[in-house]
Amino acid sequence: MPTIVFIHPDNRSESIDAVVGESAMQAATGNGIDEIVAECGGNAMCATCHVYVDENWIGRLAAMGDEENALLDGVATERQPSSRLSCQIKIEQGLDGLVLRLPERQV
């Protein structure tokens, strides 16, 4: 079972277990990561599951689609080169130890 490390806005880290095949958003909401709002339930429609992917991991993720790229232009906090929607990050065994930073707010 892969582990995801979430870094909260106060720099506190929290490791959670994720299930292969689920999204990072599902893992976060299922484990009480409150900073992931996920208003649309993971349908890539709201951008309230925005995360910053650690630079050591960004190149290991599947490429971003056009829809995700467009939604990231409307996030509540600053978009950065490492910005992704956690609903679009599918967990696989090779992502064990993935580090995701949480923005200060989603809405």
N, C-alpha and C positions, 0 to 999 in steps of 0.2 A: 504494500500500500504506500503510494508516494506521499511525501510530506510537503506541505507548502508553508513557507515562512512569511507571515504578514508583518510588516513594519508599520505600526500605528503612527499617526501624526506626532505623538509625543516621543517617538523613537523607541517605544517599547516593542519588543518582538513577541510574536505569538505563533507557535507551530501547530498546524492541524494536519490530520490525516485526510487524504482525499482518495476517492475511488477512481480507478482508471476508467475513462470514458465520460465522466462528468465534467462540467466546466469548473473553472476556478471560482466563478460566482456561486455555483451550487455548493461547492465545498465551503465557501465562506459563510453563506447564509445558513447552511446546515450546521455550522459550528459556532454560531453566535458572533460573527464578525460584524458588528453594528455599523461600521463605516460603509459597508456595501448595502446600498438601499435597494437596488434591483426592482424599481417600480414596475417594469414591464415583464418581470419574471424570466428574464433571459432571452427575450425575443429580439434583441438588438434594435430596440425602438426608443430608448430613453436616455442612454449614456449615464445612468446613475450607478454603474458598477465600474467606474473608471479606476484604474490602478496605474502605477508607474512600475514597469518591469526593471529589475536590477540589471545593470549593464552587462553583467556576466551571463545573463540568461536571455536577453532580447534576441540574440541570433539563433537561439534554439527553438523558438516558437514558430508555428506555421505562419506564413505570410498573412498580412492584414488584407482583408477584402475592401472593396470600394465603399460598401455600406458602412462598415466600421470606421473607416477613414473619415467619411463625411460626418458621422455622429460625433466623433472626437472633436470636431470643430466647435461643438456646442456644449462642451463639458463645463461644469461650474467653476473648476479651478484651472490653472494654466495648463494648456496642452504642452507636453514636452516630447522630444523624440522617442522617449521610452513609454509614452502613453499607450495603453490598450484598454479595451473593454474586457473585463474578466469573464463575461458571458461567452466571449469568443475564444477564450483560451481553453482548449480541450486537454484534460489531464491524461498523460501517458506515463509509463514507468520511467522513461528517460527524463522526465521533469521532476524527479525526486529531489527535493531540496530547493525548488523554485522559490525565489525571493520576490515578493510584490510589496511595494510601498503604497500605503493608503493616503489619498489626498485628505486635506482638512475638512472638505465638505463635498457632497455630491449634488446638492440642489441649492 
